[in-house]
Amino acid sequence: MADGVGAGSGTAAAVRDGGGAPHDRSGDAFEQLRAVADAVLYEGYLLYPYRRSSAKNRVRWQFGVLLPRDWVERDGPVTPGIAGSADSWYQQTECLLRVRRDDAVVRVRVRYLQMQHKQVEAADGAGGHRPVESLRTDDGVRHLTFEEAVPCEAEVTVPVEKLLHGGRAVDVGAPAGVEYESLPAGAGRIVRLRADLRATMTVLAEPLAPGLLRLRVRTENTGAAPAVQVSREQALRQALIATHTLVGGGGVEFVSLIDPPGALTEQVRGCRNAFTFPVLGGPLQEGGTGEVLLSAPIILPDGPQVAPESPGDLHDAAEIDEILTLRTMLLTDEEKAEARATDPRAASILDRVDTMPPEVFGRLHGAIRSLTPVQAPPDDRPAWWREGGDDGLSPATDTVLVDGIPVGGGSRVRLRPRGRGADAQDMFLDGRTAQVCAVFHDVDGSVHLAVTVDDDPAAELHGWYGRFHYFRPDELEPLDPAGAPDPGPARPPRPQSPRPQRPADRPSAPHDRVPDRQ
């Protein structure tokens, strides 16, 4: 478990049904995912510039927040979806499970943050204390009242056979607590308060075919808000924050929901995930399976990893290490002092940045992991970097053959993003119809088609200022009859320069990325 913030300590509970399982290797797999899972746990915990006075640090806790049901539904039932940034009172993961042995077991671990209110109190001179927002002690250290958080987790291991007969329910809440820390020279004290969290996790399975099950893990906040009229800030004291789930086991394997085997496509579509996005967490096996599943409130790819160049957490949503490190270096001494007084994790970030060796900082500038051989240009055209390399290219009028049909500006197509390796945002466009606006030849010799989606209300605007979705020819199905496209009714593309553009220019979802650190 990750260390607690401040003086608080997280809870850890484990329940095992049916004795030990020596063939269960998910514990090792869970630990290999520790960096990724912690990145999810502390996603947006404290935002740059890490000071309490920063406006954005007054609106925290945006991912995987499970609040009391009566507070969430005070204006009506919640609308389920995979968006983990929407407040809810429950989180549900469904996935496909292949059973390889009769004695197979499933291991489930739920993790979250419990809010902890840090109240600074000054000595009143009469043996008592009074709450204050800020206090500077004789040693020059400043202390600020702030909202911290404590990591909590609970785990259950259940034989698959039991999951088929009623499932298993486990208490995953956390107890209330109060802790005191005396300040030097009797100047005062810090009081840390945690409210009682009530929550349950239910695990069950249903058979779909011999050796194939649909597994459901549902985590619910079963507590009640002190009053439905309280503010979100107050309700958060009884919430599970950054809630996510790890699922593993012994004698089982999990099927990718992003890129499933073709024979299981329909069964995957039957999985219903609410306020979470499950992906294979460990090394991917042939056939789109893996030994462990990570169900997180942010969109991740199968097999997510933290970049080896990253020296540590920066706790900022959608963070990029190099930029945040540079900005943190530029904080004034006064700003750094406030950040240190705000939260121990902010102080740790400052310490790491201030002592970062040059060679570590140099690695943050980035790394290329997707180099492929560059195709030689045709004999009748020089390489792209030479003068005249772009001659003859016209994104607005060029065409490319797709299933034997020339497709170009004005063509209508159906989007079929390839499975493995596809952008997660593109997967939401699977099956939608679109119009091609331009054909771009990349410098590596590949081709991408810029499209606008038909039922996008802003499609015309996107076409006007050149903000397209990009797809390879093999990811499109032509809807026009054979023959050259008719550019007549097409929205005008905006490729002022024929210079090839890369698909990396495509817009992406804020959380479609390697978690927490580039």
VEXDREN-2710 file (C-alpha; in Angstrom, 1 decimal):
% VEXDREN-2710
k/r/px/py/pz
1/MET/0.0/0.0/0.0
2/ALA/1.2/3.5/-0.7
3/ASP/2.2/5.6/2.3
4/GLY/-0.5/7.7/3.9
5/VAL/-0.6/11.4/3.7
6/GLY/0.3/13.2/6.9
7/ALA/-0.1/11.2/10.0
8/GLY/-3.0/9.2/8.7
9/SER/-2.8/5.5/7.7
10/GLY/-4.8/3.7/5.2
11/THR/-6.9/0.6/5.8
12/ALA/-6.1/-2.8/4.4
13/ALA/-8.5/-5.7/4.6
14/ALA/-8.3/-9.1/3.0
15/VAL/-10.9/-11.8/2.9
16/ARG/-10.3/-15.3/1.5
17/ASP/-13.0/-17.9/0.7
18/GLY/-12.1/-21.5/0.4
19/GLY/-8.6/-21.6/1.7
20/GLY/-5.3/-20.8/0.0
21/ALA/-4.6/-20.8/-3.7
22/PRO/-0.9/-21.5/-4.3
23/HIS/-1.4/-21.1/-8.1
24/ASP/-2.7/-17.6/-7.7
25/ARG/0.0/-15.3/-9.2
26/SER/-2.1/-12.2/-9.3
27/GLY/-0.4/-10.8/-6.2
28/ASP/2.8/-10.4/-8.2
29/ALA/0.8/-9.0/-11.1
30/PHE/-0.8/-6.5/-8.8
31/GLU/2.5/-5.3/-7.5
32/GLN/3.9/-4.9/-11.1
33/LEU/0.9/-2.6/-11.7
34/ARG/1.6/-0.6/-8.5
35/ALA/3.1/2.4/-10.3
36/VAL/0.1/2.6/-12.7
37/ALA/-2.5/2.0/-10.0
38/ASP/-0.9/4.7/-7.8
39/ALA/-0.9/7.1/-10.8
40/VAL/-4.7/6.4/-11.0
41/LEU/-5.1/6.8/-7.2
42/TYR/-3.4/10.2/-7.1
43/GLU/-4.7/11.5/-10.5
44/GLY/-5.4/15.1/-9.8
45/TYR/-4.7/14.8/-6.1
46/LEU/-3.0/18.2/-6.0
47/LEU/-2.7/20.4/-9.0
48/TYR/0.2/22.6/-10.0
49/PRO/1.3/25.1/-8.5
50/TYR/0.5/22.9/-5.5
51/ARG/-0.6/25.8/-3.3
52/ARG/-3.8/26.0/-1.2
53/SER/-4.4/29.5/-2.5
54/SER/-4.5/28.3/-6.1
55/ALA/-8.1/28.4/-7.3
56/LYS/-7.9/25.0/-9.0
57/ASN/-6.8/23.3/-5.8
58/ARG/-10.1/24.4/-4.2
59/VAL/-11.9/22.1/-6.7
60/ARG/-10.2/18.8/-6.4
61/TRP/-11.2/15.1/-6.4
62/GLN/-12.6/14.8/-9.9
63/PHE/-12.1/11.1/-10.8
64/GLY/-13.8/7.9/-9.5
65/VAL/-15.7/9.8/-6.7
66/LEU/-18.4/7.6/-5.0
67/LEU/-20.5/9.8/-2.8
68/PRO/-23.5/8.9/-0.6
69/ARG/-26.4/7.9/-2.8
70/ASP/-28.9/10.3/-1.2
71/TRP/-26.6/13.2/-2.0
72/VAL/-25.9/12.2/-5.6
73/GLU/-29.5/11.5/-6.4
74/ARG/-31.0/14.5/-4.7
75/ASP/-32.0/15.8/-8.2
76/GLY/-32.7/12.4/-9.8
77/PRO/-30.9/9.2/-10.7
78/VAL/-27.4/9.3/-12.1
79/THR/-26.9/8.4/-15.8
80/PRO/-24.4/5.5/-16.1
81/GLY/-21.5/5.8/-18.5
82/ILE/-17.8/5.1/-18.5
83/ALA/-17.0/8.7/-17.6
84/GLY/-15.2/8.4/-14.2
85/SER/-15.3/12.2/-13.9
86/ALA/-19.0/12.1/-13.2
87/ASP/-20.1/11.8/-9.5
88/SER/-21.9/8.6/-8.7
89/TRP/-22.7/6.4/-5.7
90/TYR/-21.5/3.2/-7.4
91/GLN/-19.0/1.8/-9.8
92/GLN/-19.5/-1.3/-11.9
93/THR/-17.0/-3.4/-13.8
94/GLU/-18.0/-6.2/-16.1
95/CYS/-15.5/-8.3/-18.1
96/LEU/-15.1/-11.7/-19.7
97/LEU/-13.2/-14.4/-17.8
98/ARG/-11.8/-17.6/-19.2
99/VAL/-11.5/-20.4/-16.7
100/ARG/-8.6/-22.8/-17.2
101/ARG/-8.9/-25.0/-14.2
102/ASP/-11.6/-26.5/-12.0
103/ASP/-10.0/-25.0/-8.8
104/ALA/-9.7/-21.5/-10.3
105/VAL/-10.0/-18.5/-8.0
106/VAL/-10.7/-14.8/-8.6
107/ARG/-8.9/-12.1/-6.6
108/VAL/-10.4/-8.6/-6.4
109/ARG/-8.8/-5.5/-4.8
110/VAL/-10.6/-2.2/-4.6
111/ARG/-8.5/1.0/-3.8
112/TYR/-9.5/4.5/-3.1
113/LEU/-8.7/7.7/-1.1
114/GLN/-10.4/8.7/2.1
115/MET/-10.5/12.4/2.7
116/GLN/-8.7/13.6/5.8
117/HIS/-9.3/17.2/7.1
118/LYS/-6.1/18.7/8.5
119/GLN/-7.1/21.5/11.0
120/VAL/-4.4/23.7/12.4
121/GLU/-5.1/24.9/15.9
122/ALA/-3.2/27.6/17.8
123/ALA/-2.7/27.5/21.6
124/ASP/-5.1/30.0/23.3
125/GLY/-2.9/30.6/26.3
126/ALA/-5.4/29.0/28.7
127/GLY/-4.7/25.4/28.0
128/GLY/-7.0/25.1/25.1
129/HIS/-6.8/25.5/21.3
130/ARG/-8.6/27.5/18.7
131/PRO/-8.9/26.7/14.9
132/VAL/-6.9/28.9/12.5
133/GLU/-6.2/28.9/8.8
134/SER/-2.5/29.4/9.1
135/LEU/0.1/29.2/11.9
136/ARG/3.9/29.9/11.8
137/THR/5.9/28.3/14.5
138/ASP/9.1/29.6/16.0
139/ASP/11.2/27.3/13.8
140/GLY/10.0/29.3/10.8
141/VAL/7.7/26.5/9.4
142/ARG/4.3/27.5/8.3
143/HIS/1.3/25.2/8.8
144/LEU/-2.0/25.5/6.7
145/THR/-5.4/24.0/7.2
146/PHE/-6.1/21.8/4.2
147/GLU/-7.9/18.6/2.9
148/GLU/-5.5/15.7/2.7
149/ALA/-6.3/12.1/1.8
150/VAL/-5.4/8.6/3.0
151/PRO/-5.1/5.6/0.7
152/CYS/-7.4/2.6/1.5
153/GLU/-7.8/-0.8/0.0
154/ALA/-9.7/-4.0/0.6
155/GLU/-9.4/-7.4/-1.1
156/VAL/-11.2/-10.7/-1.5
157/THR/-10.2/-14.0/-3.0
158/VAL/-13.1/-16.3/-4.0
159/PRO/-13.3/-19.7/-5.8
160/VAL/-14.9/-19.3/-9.2
161/GLU/-17.4/-22.0/-8.2
162/LYS/-18.7/-19.8/-5.4
163/LEU/-19.1/-16.8/-7.7
164/LEU/-21.5/-18.8/-9.8
165/HIS/-23.8/-19.5/-6.8
166/GLY/-24.7/-16.1/-5.3
167/GLY/-21.4/-14.3/-5.5
168/ARG/-19.6/-12.7/-2.6
169/ALA/-20.2/-9.3/-0.8
170/VAL/-17.4/-7.7/1.2
171/ASP/-17.3/-4.6/3.4
172/VAL/-14.7/-2.2/1.9
173/GLY/-15.4/0.9/4.0
174/ALA/-13.0/2.7/6.3
175/PRO/-13.4/3.7/9.9
176/ALA/-13.5/7.2/11.3
177/GLY/-10.4/8.5/13.0
178/VAL/-8.8/11.5/14.8
179/GLU/-5.1/12.1/15.3
180/TYR/-3.2/14.9/17.0
181/GLU/0.2/16.2/16.2
182/SER/1.8/18.7/18.6
183/LEU/3.6/21.7/17.2
184/PRO/7.0/22.9/18.5
185/ALA/7.2/25.1/21.6
186/GLY/3.6/24.6/22.5
187/ALA/2.5/26.8/19.7
188/GLY/-0.5/24.6/18.9
189/ARG/-1.4/21.4/17.2
190/ILE/-2.6/19.8/14.0
191/VAL/-5.8/17.7/14.3
192/ARG/-6.6/15.2/11.5
193/LEU/-10.2/14.1/11.2
194/ARG/-11.6/11.3/9.0
195/ALA/-15.3/10.5/8.8
196/ASP/-16.7/6.9/8.7
197/LEU/-17.0/5.5/5.2
198/ARG/-19.5/2.8/4.5
199/ALA/-19.1/0.8/1.3
200/THR/-19.5/-2.7/0.0
201/MET/-18.0/-4.6/-3.0
202/THR/-20.0/-7.4/-4.6
203/VAL/-18.4/-10.0/-6.9
204/LEU/-20.4/-12.5/-8.9
205/ALA/-20.2/-14.3/-12.2
206/GLU/-22.6/-15.8/-14.8
207/PRO/-21.7/-18.5/-17.3
208/LEU/-21.8/-17.6/-21.0
209/ALA/-20.2/-20.8/-22.5
210/PRO/-18.1/-23.7/-21.3
211/GLY/-15.1/-22.1/-19.7
212/LEU/-16.3/-18.6/-20.3
213/LEU/-17.9/-16.3/-17.7
214/ARG/-19.0/-12.7/-17.4
215/LEU/-17.6/-11.3/-14.1
216/ARG/-19.2/-8.4/-12.4
217/VAL/-17.5/-6.3/-9.6
218/ARG/-19.7/-3.6/-8.1
219/THR/-18.6/-1.1/-5.5
220/GLU/-21.2/1.0/-3.7
221/ASN/-21.1/3.8/-1.2
222/THR/-23.7/2.7/1.3
223/GLY/-23.4/5.6/3.7
224/ALA/-25.7/8.6/4.0
225/ALA/-24.9/12.2/3.7
226/PRO/-25.5/14.4/6.9
227/ALA/-28.0/16.3/4.7
228/VAL/-28.7/16.3/1.0
229/GLN/-28.4/20.1/1.0
230/VAL/-24.7/20.1/2.0
231/SER/-22.1/21.2/-0.4
232/ARG/-20.0/18.8/-2.4
233/GLU/-17.0/19.7/-0.3
234/GLN/-18.8/18.5/2.8
235/ALA/-20.2/15.4/1.1
236/LEU/-16.7/14.4/0.0
237/ARG/-15.8/13.6/3.6
238/GLN/-18.0/10.6/3.2
239/ALA/-16.9/9.6/-0.3
240/LEU/-14.6/7.1/-1.9
241/ILE/-12.2/9.1/-4.1
242/ALA/-10.2/7.9/-7.1
243/THR/-11.9/4.5/-6.8
244/HIS/-10.5/1.8/-9.0
245/THR/-10.3/-2.0/-9.0
246/LEU/-7.7/-4.7/-9.7
247/VAL/-8.9/-8.1/-10.7
248/GLY/-6.7/-11.2/-11.0
249/GLY/-6.7/-14.8/-9.8
250/GLY/-5.4/-18.3/-10.5
251/GLY/-6.4/-20.5/-13.3
252/VAL/-8.1/-17.7/-15.1
253/GLU/-7.4/-15.1/-17.8
254/PHE/-9.2/-12.0/-18.8
255/VAL/-10.3/-11.0/-22.3
256/SER/-9.5/-7.5/-23.7
257/LEU/-12.6/-5.3/-24.0
258/ILE/-10.8/-3.0/-26.3
259/ASP/-9.5/-5.6/-28.8
260/PRO/-11.3/-8.9/-28.1
261/PRO/-10.9/-12.1/-30.1
262/GLY/-13.4/-12.0/-33.0
263/ALA/-15.4/-14.9/-31.7
264/LEU/-16.1/-13.0/-28.4
265/THR/-17.1/-9.6/-29.9
266/GLU/-20.8/-10.0/-29.1
267/GLN/-20.1/-11.2/-25.6
268/VAL/-17.9/-8.2/-25.0
269/ARG/-20.6/-5.9/-26.2
270/GLY/-22.8/-7.3/-23.6
271/CYS/-20.6/-6.1/-20.8
272/ARG/-21.9/-3.1/-18.9
273/ASN/-19.4/-0.8/-17.3
274/ALA/-20.5/2.2/-15.2
275/PHE/-18.2/5.0/-14.3
276/THR/-15.1/3.0/-15.0
277/PHE/-13.0/1.7/-18.0
278/PRO/-11.5/-1.8/-17.6
279/VAL/-8.3/-2.7/-19.5
280/LEU/-5.8/-5.5/-19.4
281/GLY/-3.2/-4.4/-16.8
282/GLY/-0.2/-6.7/-17.3
283/PRO/1.7/-8.0/-20.3
284/LEU/-0.7/-8.9/-23.2
285/GLN/-0.9/-12.5/-24.3
286/GLU/-1.7/-13.7/-27.8
287/GLY/-5.4/-13.7/-28.6
288/GLY/-6.1/-10.5/-26.7
289/THR/-6.0/-11.9/-23.1
290/GLY/-4.1/-11.1/-19.9
291/GLU/-3.6/-12.3/-16.3
292/VAL/-4.9/-9.1/-14.6
293/LEU/-7.4/-6.4/-15.2
294/LEU/-7.3/-2.7/-14.1
295/SER/-10.6/-1.0/-14.0
296/ALA/-10.0/2.7/-13.7
297/PRO/-12.1/6.0/-13.8
298/ILE/-9.9/7.3/-16.6
299/ILE/-9.5/5.9/-20.1
300/LEU/-6.3/3.9/-20.5
301/PRO/-5.0/1.4/-23.2
302/ASP/-4.5/-2.3/-22.6
303/GLY/-1.1/-2.8/-20.9
304/PRO/-0.7/0.8/-19.5
305/GLN/2.8/1.7/-18.3
306/VAL/4.5/4.6/-16.6
307/ALA/7.3/5.9/-18.8
308/PRO/10.7/4.8/-17.4
309/GLU/12.0/8.4/-17.7
310/SER/9.5/9.6/-15.2
311/PRO/11.2/10.2/-11.8
312/GLY/8.1/10.3/-9.7
313/ASP/4.5/11.5/-9.3
314/LEU/3.5/15.0/-9.9
315/HIS/-0.2/14.4/-9.1
316/ASP/-1.5/16.8/-11.8
317/ALA/-4.3/15.6/-14.1
318/ALA/-3.0/15.1/-17.7
319/GLU/0.5/16.0/-16.5
320/ILE/3.6/16.2/-18.6
321/ASP/6.7/15.7/-16.5
322/GLU/9.1/18.1/-18.3
323/ILE/6.6/21.1/-18.4
324/LEU/5.5/20.7/-14.8
325/THR/9.1/20.2/-13.5
326/LEU/10.2/23.4/-15.3
327/ARG/7.3/25.3/-14.0
328/THR/7.9/24.0/-10.5
329/MET/11.5/25.1/-10.7
330/LEU/10.3/28.7/-11.5
331/LEU/8.2/29.0/-8.4
332/THR/9.4/31.8/-6.1
333/ASP/10.7/31.0/-2.6
334/GLU/7.5/32.4/-1.1
335/GLU/5.4/30.2/-3.4
336/LYS/7.4/27.1/-2.6
337/ALA/7.1/27.8/1.1
338/GLU/3.3/27.9/0.7
339/ALA/3.3/24.7/-1.3
340/ARG/5.3/23.0/1.4
341/ALA/2.9/24.2/4.1
342/THR/-0.1/23.0/2.0
343/ASP/0.5/19.3/1.8
344/PRO/3.4/16.8/2.5
345/ARG/3.1/15.4/-1.1
346/ALA/3.6/18.9/-2.5
347/ALA/6.7/19.2/-0.3
348/SER/8.0/15.9/-1.6
349/ILE/7.6/17.2/-5.2
350/LEU/9.5/20.3/-4.5
351/ASP/12.3/18.3/-2.8
352/ARG/12.6/16.1/-5.9
353/VAL/12.6/18.9/-8.3
354/ASP/15.1/21.0/-6.4
355/THR/17.6/18.1/-6.2
356/MET/17.0/16.5/-9.6
357/PRO/20.3/15.6/-11.3
358/PRO/20.9/17.1/-14.8
359/GLU/20.9/13.7/-16.4
360/VAL/17.5/12.8/-14.9
361/PHE/16.1/16.1/-16.1
362/GLY/17.5/15.6/-19.5
363/ARG/15.6/12.4/-19.9
364/LEU/12.3/14.2/-19.4
365/HIS/12.6/15.8/-22.8
366/GLY/11.0/12.8/-24.3
367/ALA/11.6/9.5/-26.0
368/ILE/10.5/8.0/-29.3
369/ARG/9.2/4.4/-29.0
370/SER/7.5/3.9/-32.4
371/LEU/10.2/4.3/-35.0
372/THR/9.5/2.3/-38.2
373/PRO/11.5/2.1/-41.4
374/VAL/10.8/5.0/-43.8
375/GLN/9.6/3.9/-47.2
376/ALA/11.8/5.0/-50.1
377/PRO/10.1/7.7/-52.2
378/PRO/9.0/6.8/-55.8
379/ASP/11.7/7.0/-58.4
380/ASP/10.1/10.0/-60.0
381/ARG/10.0/12.2/-56.8
382/PRO/12.8/13.3/-54.4
383/ALA/12.7/12.5/-50.7
384/TRP/10.3/14.7/-48.7
385/TRP/13.1/16.8/-47.1
386/ARG/14.5/17.8/-50.4
387/GLU/13.2/20.7/-52.6
388/GLY/10.3/19.5/-54.7
389/GLY/9.5/16.6/-52.4
390/ASP/5.9/17.8/-52.0
391/ASP/5.4/18.4/-55.7
392/GLY/2.3/16.7/-57.0
393/LEU/0.7/16.3/-53.6
394/SER/-2.8/17.8/-53.1
395/PRO/-4.6/16.8/-49.9
396/ALA/-7.9/18.3/-51.1
397/THR/-7.9/16.4/-54.5
398/ASP/-5.7/13.3/-54.0
399/THR/-7.4/9.9/-53.7
400/VAL/-6.4/6.5/-52.3
401/LEU/-7.8/3.1/-53.1
402/VAL/-9.9/1.5/-50.4
403/ASP/-11.4/-1.9/-51.3
404/GLY/-10.7/-1.0/-54.9
405/ILE/-12.6/2.3/-54.7
406/PRO/-10.8/5.7/-55.0
407/VAL/-11.5/7.7/-51.8
408/GLY/-10.7/11.3/-51.4
409/GLY/-12.2/14.7/-50.5
410/GLY/-16.0/14.5/-50.6
411/SER/-16.2/10.7/-50.2
412/ARG/-18.5/9.3/-47.6
413/VAL/-17.1/6.4/-45.5
414/ARG/-17.9/4.3/-42.4
415/LEU/-15.3/4.4/-39.7
416/ARG/-13.9/1.0/-38.6
417/PRO/-10.8/1.8/-36.4
418/ARG/-8.5/-1.2/-36.2
419/GLY/-8.6/-3.0/-32.9
420/ARG/-5.1/-3.5/-31.5
421/GLY/-3.3/-0.2/-31.2
422/ALA/-6.2/2.1/-32.0
423/ASP/-6.7/5.3/-30.2
424/ALA/-9.3/4.9/-27.4
425/GLN/-11.1/8.0/-28.6
426/ASP/-11.4/6.5/-32.1
427/MET/-13.0/3.4/-30.7
428/PHE/-16.1/5.5/-29.7
429/LEU/-16.5/6.3/-33.4
430/ASP/-16.6/2.7/-34.6
431/GLY/-19.5/2.3/-37.0
432/ARG/-20.2/6.0/-37.5
433/THR/-20.4/7.6/-40.9
434/ALA/-18.1/10.4/-41.9
435/GLN/-17.0/12.5/-44.9
436/VAL/-13.4/12.6/-46.1
437/CYS/-11.9/16.1/-46.3
438/ALA/-8.3/15.5/-47.3
439/VAL/-5.7/12.8/-48.0
440/PHE/-2.4/13.3/-46.3
441/HIS/0.8/11.5/-47.2
442/ASP/3.1/11.2/-44.1
443/VAL/6.8/11.6/-44.2
444/ASP/7.2/7.9/-43.4
445/GLY/5.4/6.9/-46.5
446/SER/2.0/6.0/-44.9
447/VAL/-1.3/7.6/-45.7
448/HIS/-4.0/9.0/-43.4
449/LEU/-7.4/10.4/-44.4
450/ALA/-8.8/13.4/-42.5
451/VAL/-12.5/13.1/-41.9
452/THR/-15.4/14.9/-40.1
453/VAL/-18.1/12.8/-38.5
454/ASP/-21.6/13.1/-40.0
455/ASP/-23.6/13.5/-36.9
456/ASP/-21.1/15.9/-35.2
457/PRO/-23.0/19.2/-34.8
458/ALA/-19.6/21.0/-35.1
459/ALA/-18.5/19.1/-38.2
460/GLU/-18.7/22.1/-40.4
461/LEU/-16.7/24.2/-38.0
462/HIS/-14.1/21.5/-37.6
463/GLY/-13.8/21.3/-41.4
464/TRP/-13.4/25.1/-41.6
465/TYR/-10.5/25.4/-39.2
466/GLY/-8.9/22.0/-40.0
467/ARG/-9.5/20.0/-36.8
468/PHE/-10.1/16.5/-38.2
469/HIS/-10.1/12.9/-37.1
470/TYR/-7.4/10.9/-38.9
471/PHE/-7.8/7.2/-40.1
472/ARG/-5.7/4.9/-42.2
473/PRO/-7.3/3.6/-45.4
474/ASP/-7.7/0.1/-43.9
475/GLU/-9.9/1.7/-41.1
476/LEU/-12.5/2.9/-43.5
477/GLU/-15.4/1.4/-45.5
478/PRO/-16.4/3.3/-48.6
479/LEU/-20.1/4.2/-48.9
480/ASP/-19.8/5.8/-52.3
481/PRO/-20.2/3.6/-55.4
482/ALA/-17.2/2.7/-57.4
483/GLY/-15.6/5.7/-59.1
484/ALA/-13.9/8.9/-58.3
485/PRO/-15.4/10.8/-55.3
486/ASP/-17.5/13.8/-56.0
487/PRO/-16.1/16.8/-54.1
488/GLY/-19.0/19.0/-54.9
489/PRO/-20.9/19.0/-51.6
490/ALA/-17.8/18.4/-49.5
491/ARG/-17.0/20.8/-46.7
492/PRO/-13.9/22.8/-47.7
493/PRO/-10.8/21.4/-46.0
494/ARG/-8.2/23.8/-44.8
495/PRO/-4.9/22.3/-45.9
496/GLN/-3.2/25.6/-46.8
497/SER/0.1/23.8/-47.1
498/PRO/0.6/20.5/-48.9
499/ARG/3.2/19.6/-46.2
500/PRO/2.3/16.2/-44.9
501/GLN/0.7/16.2/-41.4
502/ARG/1.0/13.5/-38.9
503/PRO/-1.9/11.7/-37.2
504/ALA/-0.5/12.8/-33.9
505/ASP/-2.2/16.1/-34.7
506/ARG/-5.6/14.5/-34.1
507/PRO/-7.5/15.7/-31.0
508/SER/-7.4/13.3/-28.1
509/ALA/-9.5/12.9/-24.9
510/PRO/-7.9/14.6/-21.8
511/HIS/-7.3/11.3/-20.1
512/ASP/-6.5/9.0/-23.0
513/ARG/-2.9/8.5/-22.2
514/VAL/-0.3/6.8/-20.2
515/PRO/-1.5/7.4/-16.6
516/ASP/-0.3/10.4/-14.5
517/ARG/3.2/10.6/-16.0
518/GLN/4.4/11.0/-19.6
END
